[in-house]
Amino acid sequence: QVQLVESGGGLVQAGGSLRLSCVASGRTFSSTVMGWFRQALGKEREFVAWITWSGGSTGYADSVKGRFTVSRDNAKKTVYLQMDSLKPEDTAVYYCAQGEIAGVIWRAWPGKYAYWGQGTQVTVSS
């Protein structure tokens, strides 16, 4: 059974930085993808970034390109989301997710992920 445990959320001022962590306890395979999503109050869940366990390929939403960096440590089964130059519009609950998703085009779709973390609140003040 796959379980995801997130940490690192908090309150920061605009322009500041946070690093989120997500630890996966279950098995990983060659096609396993770890995704980051966020959901602001009253809005739908939206894609942020993804990374593969094997090879470390990455993808980002246009809204975070150049500001956020996703990485992983396979030995620790941990994926990270480094968030720099934070803006008030980045305020949301951030979720990590895991799925077996071979097609790159599908990795931005939350419905393709089988497992989800509990979420961690990120608040950016103006």
Secondary structure, DSSP 4 states (H G I P E B T S, - for coil): ---EEEE--EEEETT--EEEEEEE-S---TTEEEEEEEE-TTS--EEEEEEETTT--EEE-TTTTTTEEEEEETTTTEEEEEE-S--GGG-EEEEEEEEE---GGGTT-GGG--EE---EEEEEE-
